[in-house]
Amino acid sequence: MPKRVWTIDEVRRLGLATDVETAASVLRIGRTRAYGMVKKGTFPVNVLRIGKSYVVPVEGLLTLLDVAVSEAGE
């Protein structure tokens, strides 16, 4: 099954933050590899640990995808 292709507008609509699985999907990284990267500190965007959960700020995804942050709110 092909991986989903996200549009910039869909990424913007994620809000301020998303989970690791969604961020990984946006970046076309598999779930297992994404969590391994998070644990090693090598995930390509900043990941916050809140309790037992990981949270990925959408701003980091947009920056990595070379979308100006000011454009994200338009």
N, CA, C and O atoms as CSV, one atom per row, in Angstrom:
chain,resi,resn,atom,element,x,y,z
A,1,MET,N,N,0.849,-1.183,0.000
A,1,MET,CA,C,0.000,0.000,0.000
A,1,MET,C,C,0.892,1.243,0.000
A,1,MET,O,O,1.792,1.358,0.832
A,2,PRO,N,N,0.650,2.172,-0.925
A,2,PRO,CA,C,1.480,3.381,-0.968
A,2,PRO,C,C,1.249,4.266,0.251
A,2,PRO,O,O,0.155,4.325,0.811
A,3,LYS,N,N,2.319,4.950,0.638
A,3,LYS,CA,C,2.205,5.880,1.765
A,3,LYS,C,C,1.429,7.114,1.328
A,3,LYS,O,O,1.478,7.529,0.170
A,4,ARG,N,N,0.718,7.681,2.280
A,4,ARG,CA,C,-0.061,8.894,2.019
A,4,ARG,C,C,0.867,10.057,1.682
A,4,ARG,O,O,1.948,10.180,2.258
A,5,VAL,N,N,0.451,10.896,0.764
A,5,VAL,CA,C,1.184,12.114,0.426
A,5,VAL,C,C,0.404,13.290,1.007
A,5,VAL,O,O,-0.759,13.507,0.666
A,6,TRP,N,N,1.058,14.042,1.886
A,6,TRP,CA,C,0.427,15.184,2.562
A,6,TRP,C,C,0.635,16.457,1.756
A,6,TRP,O,O,1.701,16.665,1.177
A,7,THR,N,N,-0.379,17.303,1.720
A,7,THR,CA,C,-0.229,18.634,1.134
A,7,THR,C,C,0.177,19.602,2.254
A,7,THR,O,O,-0.011,19.312,3.435
A,8,ILE,N,N,0.727,20.735,1.872
A,8,ILE,CA,C,1.112,21.749,2.858
A,8,ILE,C,C,-0.115,22.211,3.640
A,8,ILE,O,O,-0.034,22.412,4.851
A,9,ASP,N,N,-1.240,22.380,2.968
A,9,ASP,CA,C,-2.463,22.805,3.666
A,9,ASP,C,C,-2.891,21.786,4.717
A,9,ASP,O,O,-3.337,22.166,5.799
A,10,GLU,N,N,-2.762,20.506,4.412
A,10,GLU,CA,C,-3.115,19.475,5.392
A,10,GLU,C,C,-2.189,19.535,6.602
A,10,GLU,O,O,-2.632,19.369,7.738
A,11,VAL,N,N,-0.917,19.772,6.357
A,11,VAL,CA,C,0.036,19.889,7.467
A,11,VAL,C,C,-0.319,21.107,8.309
A,11,VAL,O,O,-0.309,21.028,9.538
A,12,ARG,N,N,-0.629,22.212,7.683
A,12,ARG,CA,C,-1.018,23.424,8.414
A,12,ARG,C,C,-2.234,23.172,9.297
A,12,ARG,O,O,-2.308,23.683,10.414
A,13,ARG,N,N,-3.185,22.387,8.799
A,13,ARG,CA,C,-4.418,22.125,9.546
A,13,ARG,C,C,-4.216,21.192,10.737
A,13,ARG,O,O,-5.157,20.961,11.497
A,14,LEU,N,N,-3.035,20.662,10.913
A,14,LEU,CA,C,-2.775,19.806,12.074
A,14,LEU,C,C,-2.825,20.598,13.378
A,14,LEU,O,O,-2.978,20.017,14.452
A,15,GLY,N,N,-2.698,21.916,13.287
A,15,GLY,CA,C,-2.718,22.749,14.491
A,15,GLY,C,C,-1.308,23.049,14.963
A,15,GLY,O,O,-0.372,23.086,14.165
A,16,LEU,N,N,-1.159,23.261,16.250
A,16,LEU,CA,C,0.150,23.623,16.804
A,16,LEU,C,C,1.089,22.435,16.927
A,16,LEU,O,O,2.300,22.572,16.758
A,17,ALA,N,N,0.530,21.276,17.221
A,17,ALA,CA,C,1.372,20.101,17.442
A,17,ALA,C,C,0.635,18.845,16.999
A,17,ALA,O,O,-0.586,18.844,16.846
A,18,THR,N,N,1.395,17.783,16.797
A,18,THR,CA,C,0.830,16.499,16.402
A,18,THR,C,C,1.615,15.380,17.069
A,18,THR,O,O,2.600,15.629,17.765
A,19,ASP,N,N,1.178,14.160,16.856
A,19,ASP,CA,C,1.885,13.022,17.449
A,19,ASP,C,C,3.003,12.550,16.513
A,19,ASP,O,O,3.095,12.981,15.363
A,20,VAL,N,N,3.837,11.667,17.026
A,20,VAL,CA,C,4.985,11.180,16.256
A,20,VAL,C,C,4.529,10.424,15.010
A,20,VAL,O,O,5.124,10.578,13.943
A,21,GLU,N,N,3.496,9.619,15.132
A,21,GLU,CA,C,3.036,8.834,13.985
A,21,GLU,C,C,2.577,9.725,12.835
A,21,GLU,O,O,2.875,9.441,11.675
A,22,THR,N,N,1.861,10.790,13.144
A,22,THR,CA,C,1.404,11.705,12.095
A,22,THR,C,C,2.586,12.451,11.488
A,22,THR,O,O,2.680,12.579,10.267
A,23,ALA,N,N,3.491,12.945,12.336
A,23,ALA,CA,C,4.681,13.640,11.831
A,23,ALA,C,C,5.499,12.708,10.940
A,23,ALA,O,O,6.003,13.123,9.896
A,24,ALA,N,N,5.628,11.461,11.350
A,24,ALA,CA,C,6.363,10.482,10.552
A,24,ALA,C,C,5.682,10.265,9.204
A,24,ALA,O,O,6.353,10.148,8.179
A,25,SER,N,N,4.364,10.210,9.204
A,25,SER,CA,C,3.617,10.043,7.957
A,25,SER,C,C,3.867,11.213,7.011
A,25,SER,O,O,4.058,11.020,5.810
A,26,VAL,N,N,3.865,12.425,7.559
A,26,VAL,CA,C,4.138,13.620,6.749
A,26,VAL,C,C,5.521,13.507,6.106
A,26,VAL,O,O,5.707,13.874,4.946
A,27,LEU,N,N,6.485,12.999,6.871
A,27,LEU,CA,C,7.868,12.905,6.395
A,27,LEU,C,C,8.158,11.597,5.658
A,27,LEU,O,O,9.279,11.362,5.207
A,28,ARG,N,N,7.125,10.744,5.541
A,28,ARG,CA,C,7.248,9.448,4.872
A,28,ARG,C,C,8.276,8.547,5.552
A,28,ARG,O,O,9.088,7.890,4.901
A,29,ILE,N,N,8.210,8.541,6.873
A,29,ILE,CA,C,9.050,7.673,7.698
A,29,ILE,C,C,8.119,6.664,8.351
A,29,ILE,O,O,7.037,7.031,8.809
A,30,GLY,N,N,8.516,5.418,8.402
A,30,GLY,CA,C,7.699,4.395,9.042
A,30,GLY,C,C,7.601,4.609,10.547
A,30,GLY,O,O,8.463,5.245,11.154
A,31,ARG,N,N,6.540,4.070,11.139
A,31,ARG,CA,C,6.271,4.234,12.570
A,31,ARG,C,C,7.419,3.719,13.440
A,31,ARG,O,O,7.891,4.426,14.331
A,32,THR,N,N,7.863,2.498,13.184
A,32,THR,CA,C,8.920,1.899,14.001
A,32,THR,C,C,10.211,2.697,13.895
A,32,THR,O,O,10.859,2.978,14.904
A,33,ARG,N,N,10.579,3.056,12.687
A,33,ARG,CA,C,11.802,3.850,12.490
A,33,ARG,C,C,11.675,5.210,13.168
A,33,ARG,O,O,12.631,5.690,13.779
A,34,ALA,N,N,10.495,5.838,13.066
A,34,ALA,CA,C,10.283,7.159,13.673
A,34,ALA,C,C,10.492,7.104,15.180
A,34,ALA,O,O,11.213,7.934,15.733
A,35,TYR,N,N,9.868,6.134,15.854
A,35,TYR,CA,C,10.039,6.036,17.302
A,35,TYR,C,C,11.484,5.709,17.670
A,35,TYR,O,O,11.983,6.188,18.688
A,36,GLY,N,N,12.156,4.907,16.863
A,36,GLY,CA,C,13.575,4.641,17.099
A,36,GLY,C,C,14.403,5.907,16.994
A,36,GLY,O,O,15.304,6.135,17.802
A,37,MET,N,N,14.101,6.729,16.003
A,37,MET,CA,C,14.812,7.997,15.827
A,37,MET,C,C,14.533,8.941,16.988
A,37,MET,O,O,15.439,9.626,17.463
A,38,VAL,N,N,13.280,8.983,17.450
A,38,VAL,CA,C,12.928,9.841,18.584
A,38,VAL,C,C,13.746,9.429,19.803
A,38,VAL,O,O,14.319,10.279,20.485
A,39,LYS,N,N,13.800,8.140,20.075
A,39,LYS,CA,C,14.532,7.648,21.251
A,39,LYS,C,C,16.028,7.921,21.155
A,39,LYS,O,O,16.686,8.137,22.173
A,40,LYS,N,N,16.573,7.912,19.927
A,40,LYS,CA,C,17.997,8.201,19.727
A,40,LYS,C,C,18.278,9.696,19.625
A,40,LYS,O,O,19.436,10.114,19.642
A,41,GLY,N,N,17.222,10.503,19.519
A,41,GLY,CA,C,17.409,11.945,19.356
A,41,GLY,C,C,17.762,12.349,17.943
A,41,GLY,O,O,18.339,13.416,17.733
A,42,THR,N,N,17.423,11.507,16.955
A,42,THR,CA,C,17.778,11.797,15.568
A,42,THR,C,C,16.571,12.087,14.676
A,42,THR,O,O,16.718,12.191,13.458
A,43,PHE,N,N,15.375,12.218,15.268
A,43,PHE,CA,C,14.201,12.570,14.460
A,43,PHE,C,C,14.469,13.943,13.858
A,43,PHE,O,O,14.993,14.815,14.552
A,44,PRO,N,N,14.125,14.167,12.585
A,44,PRO,CA,C,14.542,15.401,11.906
A,44,PRO,C,C,13.921,16.706,12.399
A,44,PRO,O,O,14.344,17.779,11.968
A,45,VAL,N,N,12.939,16.645,13.281
A,45,VAL,CA,C,12.383,17.860,13.875
A,45,VAL,C,C,12.334,17.694,15.386
A,45,VAL,O,O,12.410,16.579,15.901
A,46,ASN,N,N,12.208,18.809,16.087
A,46,ASN,CA,C,12.153,18.797,17.542
A,46,ASN,C,C,10.954,17.977,18.024
A,46,ASN,O,O,9.850,18.106,17.496
A,47,VAL,N,N,11.184,17.138,19.030
A,47,VAL,CA,C,10.121,16.333,19.627
A,47,VAL,C,C,10.113,16.619,21.120
A,47,VAL,O,O,11.150,16.549,21.779
A,48,LEU,N,N,8.943,16.940,21.649
A,48,LEU,CA,C,8.804,17.229,23.075
A,48,LEU,C,C,8.280,15.998,23.792
A,48,LEU,O,O,7.422,15.288,23.268
A,49,ARG,N,N,8.788,15.747,24.977
A,49,ARG,CA,C,8.285,14.646,25.802
A,49,ARG,C,C,7.382,15.261,26.858
A,49,ARG,O,O,7.831,16.078,27.662
A,50,ILE,N,N,6.115,14.873,26.862
A,50,ILE,CA,C,5.155,15.362,27.845
A,50,ILE,C,C,4.584,14.137,28.544
A,50,ILE,O,O,3.767,13.408,27.983
A,51,GLY,N,N,5.028,13.923,29.776
A,51,GLY,CA,C,4.641,12.702,30.475
A,51,GLY,C,C,5.210,11.506,29.736
A,51,GLY,O,O,6.417,11.426,29.508
A,52,LYS,N,N,4.347,10.580,29.362
A,52,LYS,CA,C,4.784,9.405,28.606
A,52,LYS,C,C,4.582,9.580,27.106
A,52,LYS,O,O,4.855,8.667,26.327
A,53,SER,N,N,4.103,10.749,26.706
A,53,SER,CA,C,3.792,10.999,25.293
A,53,SER,C,C,4.839,11.883,24.631
A,53,SER,O,O,5.511,12.683,25.282
A,54,TYR,N,N,4.957,11.714,23.324
A,54,TYR,CA,C,5.805,12.577,22.506
A,54,TYR,C,C,4.909,13.496,21.683
A,54,TYR,O,O,3.875,13.070,21.169
A,55,VAL,N,N,5.310,14.754,21.561
A,55,VAL,CA,C,4.558,15.741,20.791
A,55,VAL,C,C,5.524,16.426,19.822
A,55,VAL,O,O,6.637,16.797,20.192
A,56,VAL,N,N,5.078,16.584,18.587
A,56,VAL,CA,C,5.903,17.218,17.557
A,56,VAL,C,C,5.260,18.548,17.163
A,56,VAL,O,O,4.149,18.556,16.632
A,57,PRO,N,N,5.943,19.684,17.416
A,57,PRO,CA,C,5.403,20.973,16.982
A,57,PRO,C,C,5.310,21.030,15.452
A,57,PRO,O,O,6.280,20.724,14.758
A,58,VAL,N,N,4.161,21.417,14.938
A,58,VAL,CA,C,3.941,21.483,13.496
A,58,VAL,C,C,4.852,22.533,12.860
A,58,VAL,O,O,5.247,22.388,11.704
A,59,GLU,N,N,5.183,23.573,13.594
A,59,GLU,CA,C,6.100,24.605,13.082
A,59,GLU,C,C,7.410,23.977,12.607
A,59,GLU,O,O,7.957,24.377,11.579
A,60,GLY,N,N,7.909,23.000,13.350
A,60,GLY,CA,C,9.139,22.312,12.956
A,60,GLY,C,C,8.980,21.551,11.651
A,60,GLY,O,O,9.888,21.542,10.819
A,61,LEU,N,N,7.829,20.913,11.468
A,61,LEU,CA,C,7.564,20.207,10.207
A,61,LEU,C,C,7.537,21.184,9.037
A,61,LEU,O,O,8.129,20.930,7.988
A,62,LEU,N,N,6.841,22.304,9.230
A,62,LEU,CA,C,6.743,23.299,8.157
A,62,LEU,C,C,8.111,23.880,7.817
A,62,LEU,O,O,8.421,24.103,6.647
A,63,THR,N,N,8.925,24.124,8.835
A,63,THR,CA,C,10.274,24.645,8.602
A,63,THR,C,C,11.105,23.630,7.820
A,63,THR,O,O,11.800,23.989,6.870
A,64,LEU,N,N,11.030,22.372,8.220
A,64,LEU,CA,C,11.774,21.324,7.525
A,64,LEU,C,C,11.321,21.203,6.069
A,64,LEU,O,O,12.131,20.951,5.177
A,65,LEU,N,N,10.035,21.383,5.842
A,65,LEU,CA,C,9.489,21.307,4.488
A,65,LEU,C,C,9.686,22.604,3.710
A,65,LEU,O,O,9.201,22.743,2.587
A,66,ASP,N,N,10.404,23.553,4.317
A,66,ASP,CA,C,10.751,24.834,3.701
A,66,ASP,C,C,9.526,25.696,3.410
A,66,ASP,O,O,9.440,26.354,2.373
A,67,VAL,N,N,8.580,25.676,4.351
A,67,VAL,CA,C,7.410,26.546,4.273
A,67,VAL,C,C,7.614,27.628,5.314
A,67,VAL,O,O,7.780,27.327,6.496
A,68,ALA,N,N,7.604,28.873,4.898
A,68,ALA,CA,C,7.793,29.971,5.843
A,68,ALA,C,C,6.732,29.882,6.933
A,68,ALA,O,O,5.548,29.709,6.646
A,69,VAL,N,N,7.167,30.001,8.184
A,69,VAL,CA,C,6.249,29.893,9.311
A,69,VAL,C,C,5.163,30.950,9.218
A,69,VAL,O,O,4.021,30.694,9.598
A,70,SER,N,N,5.498,32.139,8.718
A,70,SER,CA,C,4.490,33.190,8.577
A,70,SER,C,C,3.407,32.784,7.581
A,70,SER,O,O,2.265,33.226,7.698
A,71,GLU,N,N,3.752,31.950,6.606
A,71,GLU,CA,C,2.775,31.454,5.639
A,71,GLU,C,C,1.838,30.441,6.278
A,71,GLU,O,O,0.716,30.254,5.808
A,72,ALA,N,N,2.283,29.789,7.339
A,72,ALA,CA,C,1.518,28.697,7.932
A,72,ALA,C,C,0.177,29.150,8.473
A,72,ALA,O,O,-0.776,28.371,8.471
A,73,GLY,N,N,0.074,30.384,8.936
A,73,GLY,CA,C,-1.169,30.859,9.506
A,73,GLY,C,C,-2.110,31.505,8.510
A,73,GLY,O,O,-3.228,31.873,8.868
A,74,GLU,N,N,-1.687,31.648,7.288
A,74,GLU,CA,C,-2.509,32.333,6.282
A,74,GLU,C,C,-3.578,31.428,5.727
A,74,GLU,O,O,-4.357,31.846,4.871
